[in-house]
């Protein structure tokens, strides 16, 4: 995959490992990178790719959320002196979820043989964001917007106002239905996405965490599906059943089970 310019001086590269999107936002003073991927080796690939393609310094790296495939490369950027910016709840998420998972894998790599986490040093962002913030280090305004709990409670939306580009992380996905992964809030996710879409304009470019670049209409359709999952969780909880009717929804049963397992305790 190569860098694709999706708007003026905003580039997206889809990396084969996990089909993760990395965004490079160019400004007069340098490049801001969105997401650091899942290991130091993968992060170093971003650094090398940016240097080769753009020939400009990296002035910031942003985590759209705490999950391993978007933030386990943080140490590479931090070691280079690049500010790593993320949601202020990432340290708590790391302590409760990503950290124990990483330690378990490093103790027994056979448990998740598809991962390459032997050299990962869990590195929280060096700059923690609690409210909407504008980055200016690149010479170009980039808005960082913490949103309500959804895919995680660490979701951070990135907006490039002068280009009409929105990087939503895994608040939406295109290459498959969104994952109800660790630290998910399936009952609140639809409303969190609705909040974001109030600001996204028709014609804006929407970059999902995984898959092809999409538009507002695609994200709105995915919000409708997420609302249906939240409704099914509430209905099943009221009826006292383990999992609700998933007819017509694009998730396999095993993925929906994760949503129900996380949604039921939140109702209680």
Secondary structure as a PSIPRED ss2 file (coil, helix, strand):
# PSIPRED VFORMAT (PSIPRED V4.0)

   1 X C   1.000  0.000  0.000
   2 X C   1.000  0.000  0.000
   3 X C   1.000  0.000  0.000
   4 X E   0.000  0.000  1.000
   5 X E   0.000  0.000  1.000
   6 X E   0.000  0.000  1.000
   7 X E   0.000  0.000  1.000
   8 X C   1.000  0.000  0.000
   9 X C   1.000  0.000  0.000
  10 X E   0.000  0.000  1.000
  11 X E   0.000  0.000  1.000
  12 X E   0.000  0.000  1.000
  13 X E   0.000  0.000  1.000
  14 X E   0.000  0.000  1.000
  15 X E   0.000  0.000  1.000
  16 X C   1.000  0.000  0.000
  17 X H   0.000  1.000  0.000
  18 X H   0.000  1.000  0.000
  19 X H   0.000  1.000  0.000
  20 X E   0.000  0.000  1.000
  21 X E   0.000  0.000  1.000
  22 X E   0.000  0.000  1.000
  23 X E   0.000  0.000  1.000
  24 X E   0.000  0.000  1.000
  25 X E   0.000  0.000  1.000
  26 X E   0.000  0.000  1.000
  27 X E   0.000  0.000  1.000
  28 X C   1.000  0.000  0.000
  29 X C   1.000  0.000  0.000
  30 X E   0.000  0.000  1.000
  31 X E   0.000  0.000  1.000
  32 X E   0.000  0.000  1.000
  33 X E   0.000  0.000  1.000
  34 X E   0.000  0.000  1.000
  35 X C   1.000  0.000  0.000
  36 X C   1.000  0.000  0.000
  37 X C   1.000  0.000  0.000
  38 X C   1.000  0.000  0.000
  39 X C   1.000  0.000  0.000
  40 X H   0.000  1.000  0.000
  41 X H   0.000  1.000  0.000
  42 X H   0.000  1.000  0.000
  43 X H   0.000  1.000  0.000
  44 X H   0.000  1.000  0.000
  45 X H   0.000  1.000  0.000
  46 X H   0.000  1.000  0.000
  47 X H   0.000  1.000  0.000
  48 X H   0.000  1.000  0.000
  49 X H   0.000  1.000  0.000
  50 X H   0.000  1.000  0.000
  51 X H   0.000  1.000  0.000
  52 X H   0.000  1.000  0.000
  53 X H   0.000  1.000  0.000
  54 X H   0.000  1.000  0.000
  55 X C   1.000  0.000  0.000
  56 X C   1.000  0.000  0.000
  57 X C   1.000  0.000  0.000
  58 X E   0.000  0.000  1.000
  59 X E   0.000  0.000  1.000
  60 X E   0.000  0.000  1.000
  61 X E   0.000  0.000  1.000
  62 X E   0.000  0.000  1.000
  63 X C   1.000  0.000  0.000
  64 X C   1.000  0.000  0.000
  65 X C   1.000  0.000  0.000
  66 X C   1.000  0.000  0.000
  67 X C   1.000  0.000  0.000
  68 X H   0.000  1.000  0.000
  69 X H   0.000  1.000  0.000
  70 X H   0.000  1.000  0.000
  71 X H   0.000  1.000  0.000
  72 X C   1.000  0.000  0.000
  73 X C   1.000  0.000  0.000
  74 X H   0.000  1.000  0.000
  75 X H   0.000  1.000  0.000
  76 X H   0.000  1.000  0.000
  77 X H   0.000  1.000  0.000
  78 X H   0.000  1.000  0.000
  79 X H   0.000  1.000  0.000
  80 X C   1.000  0.000  0.000
  81 X C   1.000  0.000  0.000
  82 X C   1.000  0.000  0.000
  83 X C   1.000  0.000  0.000
  84 X E   0.000  0.000  1.000
  85 X E   0.000  0.000  1.000
  86 X E   0.000  0.000  1.000
  87 X E   0.000  0.000  1.000
  88 X C   1.000  0.000  0.000
  89 X C   1.000  0.000  0.000
  90 X H   0.000  1.000  0.000
  91 X H   0.000  1.000  0.000
  92 X H   0.000  1.000  0.000
  93 X H   0.000  1.000  0.000
  94 X H   0.000  1.000  0.000
  95 X H   0.000  1.000  0.000
  96 X H   0.000  1.000  0.000
  97 X H   0.000  1.000  0.000
  98 X H   0.000  1.000  0.000
  99 X H   0.000  1.000  0.000
 100 X H   0.000  1.000  0.000
 101 X H   0.000  1.000  0.000
 102 X H   0.000  1.000  0.000
 103 X H   0.000  1.000  0.000
 104 X H   0.000  1.000  0.000
 105 X H   0.000  1.000  0.000
 106 X H   0.000  1.000  0.000
 107 X H   0.000  1.000  0.000
 108 X C   1.000  0.000  0.000
 109 X H   0.000  1.000  0.000
 110 X H   0.000  1.000  0.000
 111 X H   0.000  1.000  0.000
 112 X H   0.000  1.000  0.000
 113 X C   1.000  0.000  0.000
 114 X C   1.000  0.000  0.000
 115 X C   1.000  0.000  0.000
 116 X C   1.000  0.000  0.000
 117 X C   1.000  0.000  0.000
 118 X C   1.000  0.000  0.000
 119 X C   1.000  0.000  0.000
 120 X C   1.000  0.000  0.000
 121 X C   1.000  0.000  0.000
 122 X C   1.000  0.000  0.000
 123 X C   1.000  0.000  0.000
 124 X C   1.000  0.000  0.000
 125 X C   1.000  0.000  0.000
 126 X C   1.000  0.000  0.000
 127 X E   0.000  0.000  1.000
 128 X E   0.000  0.000  1.000
 129 X E   0.000  0.000  1.000
 130 X C   1.000  0.000  0.000
 131 X C   1.000  0.000  0.000
 132 X C   1.000  0.000  0.000
 133 X E   0.000  0.000  1.000
 134 X E   0.000  0.000  1.000
 135 X E   0.000  0.000  1.000
 136 X C   1.000  0.000  0.000
 137 X C   1.000  0.000  0.000
 138 X C   1.000  0.000  0.000
 139 X C   1.000  0.000  0.000
 140 X C   1.000  0.000  0.000
 141 X C   1.000  0.000  0.000
 142 X E   0.000  0.000  1.000
 143 X E   0.000  0.000  1.000
 144 X E   0.000  0.000  1.000
 145 X E   0.000  0.000  1.000
 146 X E   0.000  0.000  1.000
 147 X C   1.000  0.000  0.000
 148 X C   1.000  0.000  0.000
 149 X C   1.000  0.000  0.000
 150 X C   1.000  0.000  0.000
 151 X C   1.000  0.000  0.000
 152 X C   1.000  0.000  0.000
 153 X C   1.000  0.000  0.000
 154 X C   1.000  0.000  0.000
 155 X C   1.000  0.000  0.000
 156 X E   0.000  0.000  1.000
 157 X E   0.000  0.000  1.000
 158 X E   0.000  0.000  1.000
 159 X E   0.000  0.000  1.000
 160 X E   0.000  0.000  1.000
 161 X C   1.000  0.000  0.000
 162 X C   1.000  0.000  0.000
 163 X C   1.000  0.000  0.000
 164 X C   1.000  0.000  0.000
 165 X E   0.000  0.000  1.000
 166 X E   0.000  0.000  1.000
 167 X E   0.000  0.000  1.000
 168 X E   0.000  0.000  1.000
 169 X E   0.000  0.000  1.000
 170 X C   1.000  0.000  0.000
 171 X C   1.000  0.000  0.000
 172 X C   1.000  0.000  0.000
 173 X C   1.000  0.000  0.000
 174 X C   1.000  0.000  0.000
 175 X C   1.000  0.000  0.000
 176 X C   1.000  0.000  0.000
 177 X C   1.000  0.000  0.000
 178 X C   1.000  0.000  0.000
 179 X C   1.000  0.000  0.000
 180 X C   1.000  0.000  0.000
 181 X C   1.000  0.000  0.000
 182 X C   1.000  0.000  0.000
 183 X C   1.000  0.000  0.000
 184 X C   1.000  0.000  0.000
 185 X C   1.000  0.000  0.000
 186 X H   0.000  1.000  0.000
 187 X H   0.000  1.000  0.000
 188 X H   0.000  1.000  0.000
 189 X H   0.000  1.000  0.000
 190 X H   0.000  1.000  0.000
 191 X H   0.000  1.000  0.000
 192 X H   0.000  1.000  0.000
 193 X H   0.000  1.000  0.000
 194 X H   0.000  1.000  0.000
 195 X H   0.000  1.000  0.000
 196 X H   0.000  1.000  0.000
 197 X H   0.000  1.000  0.000
 198 X C   1.000  0.000  0.000
 199 X C   1.000  0.000  0.000
 200 X C   1.000  0.000  0.000
 201 X C   1.000  0.000  0.000
 202 X C   1.000  0.000  0.000
 203 X C   1.000  0.000  0.000
 204 X C   1.000  0.000  0.000
 205 X E   0.000  0.000  1.000
 206 X E   0.000  0.000  1.000
 207 X E   0.000  0.000  1.000
 208 X E   0.000  0.000  1.000
 209 X C   1.000  0.000  0.000
 210 X E   0.000  0.000  1.000
 211 X C   1.000  0.000  0.000
 212 X C   1.000  0.000  0.000
 213 X C   1.000  0.000  0.000
 214 X E   0.000  0.000  1.000
 215 X C   1.000  0.000  0.000
 216 X H   0.000  1.000  0.000
 217 X H   0.000  1.000  0.000
 218 X H   0.000  1.000  0.000
 219 X H   0.000  1.000  0.000
 220 X H   0.000  1.000  0.000
 221 X H   0.000  1.000  0.000
 222 X H   0.000  1.000  0.000
 223 X H   0.000  1.000  0.000
 224 X H   0.000  1.000  0.000
 225 X H   0.000  1.000  0.000
 226 X H   0.000  1.000  0.000
 227 X H   0.000  1.000  0.000
 228 X H   0.000  1.000  0.000
 229 X H   0.000  1.000  0.000
 230 X H   0.000  1.000  0.000
 231 X H   0.000  1.000  0.000
 232 X H   0.000  1.000  0.000
 233 X H   0.000  1.000  0.000
 234 X H   0.000  1.000  0.000
 235 X H   0.000  1.000  0.000
 236 X H   0.000  1.000  0.000
 237 X H   0.000  1.000  0.000
 238 X H   0.000  1.000  0.000
 239 X H   0.000  1.000  0.000
 240 X C   1.000  0.000  0.000
 241 X C   1.000  0.000  0.000
 242 X C   1.000  0.000  0.000
 243 X C   1.000  0.000  0.000
 244 X C   1.000  0.000  0.000
 245 X C   1.000  0.000  0.000
 246 X C   1.000  0.000  0.000
 247 X C   1.000  0.000  0.000
 248 X C   1.000  0.000  0.000
 249 X C   1.000  0.000  0.000
 250 X C   1.000  0.000  0.000
 251 X C   1.000  0.000  0.000
 252 X C   1.000  0.000  0.000
 253 X H   0.000  1.000  0.000
 254 X H   0.000  1.000  0.000
 255 X H   0.000  1.000  0.000
 256 X H   0.000  1.000  0.000
 257 X H   0.000  1.000  0.000
 258 X H   0.000  1.000  0.000
 259 X H   0.000  1.000  0.000
 260 X H   0.000  1.000  0.000
 261 X H   0.000  1.000  0.000
 262 X H   0.000  1.000  0.000
 263 X H   0.000  1.000  0.000
 264 X H   0.000  1.000  0.000
 265 X H   0.000  1.000  0.000
 266 X H   0.000  1.000  0.000
 267 X H   0.000  1.000  0.000
 268 X C   1.000  0.000  0.000
